[in-house]
Amino acid sequence: MAERILYTYYRSSASYRTRIALNLKGLEYQPRFIHLRKGDQFGADYVKLNPQQQVPTLIDEGLVLIQSPAIIEYLEEAYPTKPLLPRDLAGRARVRAIAAAIGCDVHPINNLRVLQYLRKQLKQEQPAVDDWVRHWVRLGFTAIETLLSESDATGTYCHGDAPTLADAYLAPQVYNAERFNYPVAEHPTLKRVYDNAMKLDAFKRAYPDHQPDAE
C-alpha cells in the first residue's frame, strides 16, 4: 500500500479539520510539517505540490490533493466506511451548511495570511487585529448557535449522535476563537457539542497542541 502523507501545520484550521477527518475514518498518515510563519509554504518543492502555497496537502496512493473541503470529500468517497455525512439528503445538506458557515465565511478572513496583511501592509496594531478576529467569529458563531439550538437534528454533536463533517470544521474554529480570547460560552449549544467532540480520541489526537510541530 502506498504511503499516505499529510503536509500540515499544527495551528492551521484547514490542517486541523483534515487531521480530524483522517482520524475519524481510521486512516493512518505520515505528517510532513510546513511551518507557515517561517515561510516553508513558499519553498520551490512545496509549491510544485501546492501552487496555492497553503496547507494541507494530502498525498494518497500517489494522488496529490489540495484544499481541505476537497480532501475531506475525497476521503468520504474513497473510504465510505465510518462516514462523515448522514445518509439522508436533508441531513447531508445541513451538515455541509454548518461546515460551510465556518469554512467559507469565518475561517478565510481570519487565517494567518489575512492577519499578517492587516498587521504588515495595513499597519494595524494587535488590538485591532484581535477585534477583527472576534467580530467575524461572533457573526459566524451567532448564526451557528441558532442553527444548532433551533433544530431537532442537533444531538450529542452538530448533527445527531455521531460526529460529522460539521464537527470537524467547528473544532478548529473554536480553538482559534479561544486563542483570541473570544467568549465561546456565549453560545451554549455550540459549546456543548464542541465539548462533546473534544472527548473523542480522533479530536484529541488532532488537537494543535498535541502535534509534533507544536510550539
KAKAPE-V239396 format. One record per helix or strand of 3 or more residues. SS is the DSSP state (helix for helix, strand for strand). FROM is the first residue (numbers start at 1). TO is the last residue. If there is no record, write none. Layout:
ss,from,to
SS,FROM,TO
SS,FROM,TO
This chain:
ss,from,to
strand,5,8
helix,13,24
strand,30,33
helix,40,42
helix,44,49
strand,57,60
strand,63,66
helix,68,78
helix,89,103
helix,107,109
helix,112,120
helix,126,149
helix,165,179
helix,184,186
helix,188,197
helix,201,206
helix,208,210
